[in-house]
Amino acid sequence: MPEGDTVWLAARRLDEVLAGRRLIHTDFRVPQLATASLAGQTVIDVVSRGKHLLLRTDAELTLHTHFRMDGTWRVFRRGSPWSGGPEFQVRVVLRTDEWDAVGYRLPVVELVPTPKEGDVVGHLGPDLLGDDWDEDEATRRLAKRPEREVGPALLDQRNLAGIGNLYKTETLFLSGITPWTRVGDVADLNAVVRRARRLMTANKGHWQQSTTGSLRRGEQHWVFERTNRPCRRCGASVREAMQREDERPEQARVCYWCERCQAGPAPDGSAAAS
């Protein structure tokens, strides 16, 4: 699932090739926008807001897209073949004299008046990769629910925007606490938030996502997707369990953790070793 750094990089790439350029053709392959067109409009900029991507035009319209599980934007030179997936997965095509920007598998595609962008992203907390990042505000929002488990709290985009399951997992490992630890029991919440931002910032300039400092295949992560493999720090087997979201119990996220390196409650209610 794309996280905030992936969306940030996609927005940067789109901004590089589209900002200041006039769209000569657009094609929206979603029912609600089947007759819409941005042709003739000039792209002002393309920015990310957490996991949301906003493309603004000089007609004061914003194209709002969200990647959810596997959406993506790809950029191709005019006349080059598209290689982001089969044709039936294309949801949006934006064309300039030089470039084709193609959105694949995008579950959210909508046009909103630019002055009303707040209707779609105004609920988000401070953006981990935004220019207006505010660590204290993000920490304050998390601390408002001390009874909440820290795993779902970090994934709640209303607290801080951009973090997904990979960075949640790795942040909690490096912080030495399990995802089932209550927010109120976290000794230094600011440090957890700061660590999440540091990990994402280190990866925003490239498509690979590494939390260990290594980009070699199989060495990028501490515990994420390493079930039953040895913990890189202590050698114990990495465990896996599902964690239900307290506000949406029908949804759950897979958690990876090391019982030796991460203190706090385990999914069965027992206490992990510290």
Secondary structure, DSSP 8 states (H G I E B T S, - for coil): ---HHHHHHHHHHHHHHHTT-B-SEEEE-SGGGTT---TT-BEEEEEEETTEEEEEETTSEEEEEE-TTT-EEEEEETTS---SS-GGGEEEEEE-SSEEEEEES-SEEEEEEGGGTHHHHTT---BTTSTT--HHHHHHHHHT-TTSBHHHHHH-TTTSBS--HHHHHHHHHHHTB-TTSBGGG-S-HHHHHHHHHHHHHHHTTSS---SSS--STT-S-SSTT-TTSB-TTT--B-EEEEEE-SS-TT-EEEEEE-TTT-BEE-TTS-EE--
